[in-house]
Amino acid sequence: MLTRIYQTLLYGMATVSGLMLIWIMVSVIASVVMRNLGLQPFAWLFTSAEYGLLYMTMLGAPWLVREKGHVHIELLTAALPNGPRRMLSRAVAAACVLVCAILTWKGVELVMTNIARGDFDTRAYYYPRWLLTIAFPFSFGLMAVEFSRFVFGQDLMHSGEAGIHE
């Protein structure tokens, strides 16, 4: 049950990330068309695209880890025998867990600082900064969970096959 909820959350975040990519495309096209027609694009249009880039990246990243969609080079792992390759892959995944855990911790500190100070992003409109920075600890925390699956689970992050595989 908990696994299904977690997986639904992950795939839901990836879906929202994809929708944000569509929004960014629409907002850029709208801005360009408005400029070509001699109109001033809405200030919120550009700002929402900027926010969308942040949220799109953060919300889609945990799903990418699960699907092994992040860029990594298999040159070394392809040259190693199965045993050392498995150990190296798990060590790399453990390092990723450590980095994501540190970034989660620092992200929580950043969000708490934004809340304590009452910080706002004031470009197109007043937007509480913590609503932007909350994406960091949330996303990096989920990425730590996903990378830990490659440390402790059956599946490895690295296939041991060099080249492009689609």
Phi and psi restraints in degrees (value plus and minus 20) as a CYANA .aco file:
   2 LEU   PHI     -83.8   -43.8
   2 LEU   PSI     -57.8   -17.8
   3 THR   PHI     -83.3   -43.3
   3 THR   PSI     -61.0   -21.0
   4 ARG   PHI     -86.0   -46.0
   4 ARG   PSI     -59.5   -19.5
   5 ILE   PHI     -84.6   -44.6
   5 ILE   PSI     -64.6   -24.6
   6 TYR   PHI     -81.9   -41.9
   6 TYR   PSI     -65.8   -25.8
   7 GLN   PHI     -84.2   -44.2
   7 GLN   PSI     -59.4   -19.4
   8 THR   PHI     -82.9   -42.9
   8 THR   PSI     -60.8   -20.8
   9 LEU   PHI     -80.0   -40.0
   9 LEU   PSI     -67.9   -27.9
  10 LEU   PHI     -81.4   -41.4
  10 LEU   PSI     -67.3   -27.3
  11 TYR   PHI     -91.8   -51.8
  11 TYR   PSI     -51.0   -11.0
  12 GLY   PHI     -85.3   -45.3
  12 GLY   PSI     -61.8   -21.8
  13 MET   PHI     -83.3   -43.3
  13 MET   PSI     -60.0   -20.0
  14 ALA   PHI     -84.8   -44.8
  14 ALA   PSI     -57.5   -17.5
  15 THR   PHI     -85.4   -45.4
  15 THR   PSI     -65.7   -25.7
  16 VAL   PHI     -81.0   -41.0
  16 VAL   PSI     -59.6   -19.6
  17 SER   PHI     -80.0   -40.0
  17 SER   PSI     -64.6   -24.6
  18 GLY   PHI     -83.8   -43.8
  18 GLY   PSI     -60.1   -20.1
  19 LEU   PHI     -84.6   -44.6
  19 LEU   PSI     -55.8   -15.8
  20 MET   PHI     -86.8   -46.8
  20 MET   PSI     -55.1   -15.1
  21 LEU   PHI     -81.8   -41.8
  21 LEU   PSI     -61.5   -21.5
  22 ILE   PHI     -83.7   -43.7
  22 ILE   PSI     -63.6   -23.6
  23 TRP   PHI     -80.7   -40.7
  23 TRP   PSI     -63.0   -23.0
  24 ILE   PHI     -80.0   -40.0
  24 ILE   PSI     -63.4   -23.4
  25 MET   PHI     -80.7   -40.7
  25 MET   PSI     -66.6   -26.6
  26 VAL   PHI     -83.4   -43.4
  26 VAL   PSI     -63.7   -23.7
  27 SER   PHI     -86.7   -46.7
  27 SER   PSI     -57.5   -17.5
  28 VAL   PHI     -87.8   -47.8
  28 VAL   PSI     -63.6   -23.6
  29 ILE   PHI     -82.0   -42.0
  29 ILE   PSI     -64.0   -24.0
  30 ALA   PHI     -81.4   -41.4
  30 ALA   PSI     -62.4   -22.4
  31 SER   PHI     -83.2   -43.2
  31 SER   PSI     -63.4   -23.4
  32 VAL   PHI     -85.6   -45.6
  32 VAL   PSI     -64.2   -24.2
  33 VAL   PHI     -82.8   -42.8
  33 VAL   PSI     -64.6   -24.6
  34 MET   PHI     -80.9   -40.9
  34 MET   PSI     -63.3   -23.3
  35 ARG   PHI     -83.8   -43.8
  35 ARG   PSI     -61.6   -21.6
  36 ASN   PHI     -87.0   -47.0
  36 ASN   PSI     -43.9    -3.9
  37 LEU   PHI    -108.5   -68.5
  37 LEU   PSI     -16.8    23.2
  38 GLY   PHI      61.6   101.6
  38 GLY   PSI      -6.2    33.8
  39 LEU   PHI    -117.8   -77.8
  39 LEU   PSI     136.8   176.8
  40 GLN   PHI    -109.9   -69.9
  40 GLN   PSI      98.6   138.6
  41 PRO   PHI     -81.9   -41.9
  41 PRO   PSI     131.6   171.6
  42 PHE   PHI     -82.9   -42.9
  42 PHE   PSI     119.5   159.5
  43 ALA   PHI     -83.3   -43.3
  43 ALA   PSI     -57.3   -17.3
  44 TRP   PHI     -87.7   -47.7
  44 TRP   PSI     -42.0    -2.0
  45 LEU   PHI     -85.0   -45.0
  45 LEU   PSI     -67.5   -27.5
  46 PHE   PHI     -87.9   -47.9
  46 PHE   PSI     -63.7   -23.7
  47 THR   PHI     -83.4   -43.4
  47 THR   PSI     -60.4   -20.4
  48 SER   PHI     -86.4   -46.4
  48 SER   PSI     -51.8   -11.8
  49 ALA   PHI     -87.7   -47.7
  49 ALA   PSI     -59.9   -19.9
  50 GLU   PHI     -82.8   -42.8
  50 GLU   PSI     -67.4   -27.4
  51 TYR   PHI     -81.4   -41.4
  51 TYR   PSI     -60.4   -20.4
  52 GLY   PHI     -79.9   -39.9
  52 GLY   PSI     -58.3   -18.3
  53 LEU   PHI     -81.7   -41.7
  53 LEU   PSI     -62.4   -22.4
  54 LEU   PHI     -85.4   -45.4
  54 LEU   PSI     -73.5   -33.5
  55 TYR   PHI     -84.5   -44.5
  55 TYR   PSI     -58.9   -18.9
  56 MET   PHI     -79.5   -39.5
  56 MET   PSI     -66.0   -26.0
  57 THR   PHI     -85.0   -45.0
  57 THR   PSI     -68.2   -28.2
  58 MET   PHI     -89.4   -49.4
  58 MET   PSI     -61.8   -21.8
  59 LEU   PHI     -93.3   -53.3
  59 LEU   PSI     -50.1   -10.1
  60 GLY   PHI    -104.7   -64.7
  60 GLY   PSI     -40.2    -0.2
  61 ALA   PHI     -82.0   -42.0
  61 ALA   PSI     -64.8   -24.8
  62 PRO   PHI     -81.5   -41.5
  62 PRO   PSI     -59.2   -19.2
  63 TRP   PHI     -83.8   -43.8
  63 TRP   PSI     -60.1   -20.1
  64 LEU   PHI     -81.3   -41.3
  64 LEU   PSI     -58.7   -18.7
  65 VAL   PHI     -82.8   -42.8
  65 VAL   PSI     -65.7   -25.7
  66 ARG   PHI     -79.3   -39.3
  66 ARG   PSI     -61.0   -21.0
  67 GLU   PHI    -108.0   -68.0
  67 GLU   PSI     -14.5    25.5
  68 LYS   PHI      36.1    76.1
  68 LYS   PSI      21.2    61.2
  69 GLY   PHI    -111.8   -71.8
  69 GLY   PSI     -27.9    12.1
  70 HIS   PHI     -93.9   -53.9
  70 HIS   PSI     131.1   171.1
  71 VAL   PHI     -92.5   -52.5
  71 VAL   PSI     107.3   147.3
  72 HIS   PHI    -169.6  -129.6
  72 HIS   PSI     133.6   173.6
  73 ILE   PHI    -122.2   -82.2
  73 ILE   PSI     108.3   148.3
  74 GLU   PHI    -120.4   -80.4
  74 GLU   PSI      -5.4    34.6
  75 LEU   PHI     -78.8   -38.8
  75 LEU   PSI     -67.5   -27.5
  76 LEU   PHI     -92.8   -52.8
  76 LEU   PSI     -65.3   -25.3
  77 THR   PHI     -85.7   -45.7
  77 THR   PSI     -48.5    -8.5
  78 ALA   PHI     -89.7   -49.7
  78 ALA   PSI     -46.4    -6.4
  79 ALA   PHI    -107.2   -67.2
  79 ALA   PSI     -32.3     7.7
  80 LEU   PHI    -111.0   -71.0
  80 LEU   PSI     128.7   168.7
  81 PRO   PHI     -87.4   -47.4
  81 PRO   PSI     147.3   187.3
  82 ASN   PHI     -75.6   -35.6
  82 ASN   PSI     -68.2   -28.2
  83 GLY   PHI     -79.9   -39.9
  83 GLY   PSI     -77.0   -37.0
  84 PRO   PHI     -82.7   -42.7
  84 PRO   PSI     -52.4   -12.4
  85 ARG   PHI     -84.2   -44.2
  85 ARG   PSI     -62.7   -22.7
  86 ARG   PHI     -83.2   -43.2
  86 ARG   PSI     -62.9   -22.9
  87 MET   PHI     -85.0   -45.0
  87 MET   PSI     -64.3   -24.3
  88 LEU   PHI     -84.4   -44.4
  88 LEU   PSI     -63.3   -23.3
  89 SER   PHI     -81.2   -41.2
  89 SER   PSI     -63.2   -23.2
  90 ARG   PHI     -88.4   -48.4
  90 ARG   PSI     -54.8   -14.8
  91 ALA   PHI     -86.9   -46.9
  91 ALA   PSI     -61.4   -21.4
  92 VAL   PHI     -84.0   -44.0
  92 VAL   PSI     -64.2   -24.2
  93 ALA   PHI     -82.1   -42.1
  93 ALA   PSI     -59.1   -19.1
  94 ALA   PHI     -84.6   -44.6
  94 ALA   PSI     -59.2   -19.2
  95 ALA   PHI     -83.5   -43.5
  95 ALA   PSI     -59.0   -19.0
  96 CYS   PHI     -84.4   -44.4
  96 CYS   PSI     -59.5   -19.5
  97 VAL   PHI     -81.1   -41.1
  97 VAL   PSI     -65.3   -25.3
  98 LEU   PHI     -81.1   -41.1
  98 LEU   PSI     -67.5   -27.5
  99 VAL   PHI     -82.1   -42.1
  99 VAL   PSI     -64.5   -24.5
 100 CYS   PHI     -85.5   -45.5
 100 CYS   PSI     -57.2   -17.2
 101 ALA   PHI     -84.4   -44.4
 101 ALA   PSI     -61.9   -21.9
 102 ILE   PHI     -84.1   -44.1
 102 ILE   PSI     -64.1   -24.1
 103 LEU   PHI     -86.7   -46.7
 103 LEU   PSI     -52.3   -12.3
 104 THR   PHI     -83.6   -43.6
 104 THR   PSI     -68.0   -28.0
 105 TRP   PHI     -79.8   -39.8
 105 TRP   PSI     -68.6   -28.6
 106 LYS   PHI     -85.2   -45.2
 106 LYS   PSI     -54.5   -14.5
 107 GLY   PHI     -84.6   -44.6
 107 GLY   PSI     -60.6   -20.6
 108 VAL   PHI     -82.6   -42.6
 108 VAL   PSI     -63.3   -23.3
 109 GLU   PHI     -79.5   -39.5
 109 GLU   PSI     -61.8   -21.8
 110 LEU   PHI     -84.1   -44.1
 110 LEU   PSI     -65.2   -25.2
 111 VAL   PHI     -81.7   -41.7
 111 VAL   PSI     -64.9   -24.9
 112 MET   PHI     -83.4   -43.4
 112 MET   PSI     -57.8   -17.8
 113 THR   PHI     -84.6   -44.6
 113 THR   PSI     -64.1   -24.1
 114 ASN   PHI     -80.8   -40.8
 114 ASN   PSI     -60.2   -20.2
 115 ILE   PHI     -88.8   -48.8
 115 ILE   PSI     -65.7   -25.7
 116 ALA   PHI     -82.0   -42.0
 116 ALA   PSI     -59.4   -19.4
 117 ARG   PHI    -102.2   -62.2
 117 ARG   PSI     -37.0     3.0
 118 GLY   PHI      48.9    88.9
 118 GLY   PSI      16.4    56.4
 119 ASP   PHI     -85.9   -45.9
 119 ASP   PSI     121.4   161.4
 120 PHE   PHI    -150.2  -110.2
 120 PHE   PSI     125.6   165.6
 121 ASP   PHI    -109.1   -69.1
 121 ASP   PSI     104.3   144.3
 122 THR   PHI    -138.9   -98.9
 122 THR   PSI      12.4    52.4
 123 ARG   PHI     -95.9   -55.9
 123 ARG   PSI     -96.0   -56.0
 124 ALA   PHI    -108.7   -68.7
 124 ALA   PSI     -50.9   -10.9
 125 TYR   PHI    -179.6  -139.6
 125 TYR   PSI     147.0   187.0
 126 TYR   PHI     -98.5   -58.5
 126 TYR   PSI      96.2   136.2
 127 TYR   PHI    -149.2  -109.2
 127 TYR   PSI     100.5   140.5
 128 PRO   PHI     -76.7   -36.7
 128 PRO   PSI     105.8   145.8
 129 ARG   PHI     -82.2   -42.2
 129 ARG   PSI     -49.8    -9.8
 130 TRP   PHI     -83.7   -43.7
 130 TRP   PSI     -46.1    -6.1
 131 LEU   PHI     -88.2   -48.2
 131 LEU   PSI     -43.6    -3.6
 132 LEU   PHI    -102.3   -62.3
 132 LEU   PSI     -68.5   -28.5
 133 THR   PHI     -97.3   -57.3
 133 THR   PSI     -35.4     4.6
 134 ILE   PHI     -82.7   -42.7
 134 ILE   PSI     -43.3    -3.3
 135 ALA   PHI     -84.6   -44.6
 135 ALA   PSI     -49.6    -9.6
 136 PHE   PHI     -85.5   -45.5
 136 PHE   PSI     -80.7   -40.7
 137 PRO   PHI     -85.5   -45.5
 137 PRO   PSI     -55.0   -15.0
 138 PHE   PHI     -82.7   -42.7
 138 PHE   PSI     -70.6   -30.6
 139 SER   PHI     -89.9   -49.9
 139 SER   PSI     -66.1   -26.1
 140 PHE   PHI     -86.9   -46.9
 140 PHE   PSI     -51.9   -11.9
 141 GLY   PHI     -83.3   -43.3
 141 GLY   PSI     -64.5   -24.5
 142 LEU   PHI     -88.2   -48.2
 142 LEU   PSI     -54.0   -14.0
 143 MET   PHI     -85.9   -45.9
 143 MET   PSI     -56.4   -16.4
 144 ALA   PHI     -81.6   -41.6
 144 ALA   PSI     -61.2   -21.2
 145 VAL   PHI     -81.9   -41.9
 145 VAL   PSI     -65.9   -25.9
 146 GLU   PHI     -86.4   -46.4
 146 GLU   PSI     -62.0   -22.0
 147 PHE   PHI     -85.5   -45.5
 147 PHE   PSI     -53.5   -13.5
 148 SER   PHI     -85.7   -45.7
 148 SER   PSI     -44.5    -4.5
 149 ARG   PHI     -82.4   -42.4
 149 ARG   PSI     -52.9   -12.9
 150 PHE   PHI    -101.1   -61.1
 150 PHE   PSI     -37.9     2.1
 151 VAL   PHI    -101.3   -61.3
 151 VAL   PSI     -66.0   -26.0
 152 PHE   PHI    -126.2   -86.2
 152 PHE   PSI     -36.0     4.0
 153 GLY   PHI    -108.3   -68.3
 153 GLY   PSI    -199.1  -159.1
 154 GLN   PHI     -92.6   -52.6
 154 GLN   PSI     -58.1   -18.1
 155 ASP   PHI     -94.0   -54.0
 155 ASP   PSI     121.9   161.9
 156 LEU   PHI    -124.4   -84.4
 156 LEU   PSI     133.4   173.4
 157 MET   PHI     -91.4   -51.4
 157 MET   PSI     -55.6   -15.6
 158 HIS   PHI    -123.6   -83.6
 158 HIS   PSI     115.6   155.6
 159 SER   PHI    -104.9   -64.9
 159 SER   PSI     -43.4    -3.4
 160 GLY   PHI      63.8   103.8
 160 GLY   PSI      -9.2    30.8
 161 GLU   PHI    -133.5   -93.5
 161 GLU   PSI      95.9   135.9
 162 ALA   PHI     -95.4   -55.4
 162 ALA   PSI     133.3   173.3
 163 GLY   PHI      85.9   125.9
 163 GLY   PSI    -195.7  -155.7
 164 ILE   PHI    -116.1   -76.1
 164 ILE   PSI     107.5   147.5
 165 HIS   PHI    -146.6  -106.6
 165 HIS   PSI      93.9   133.9
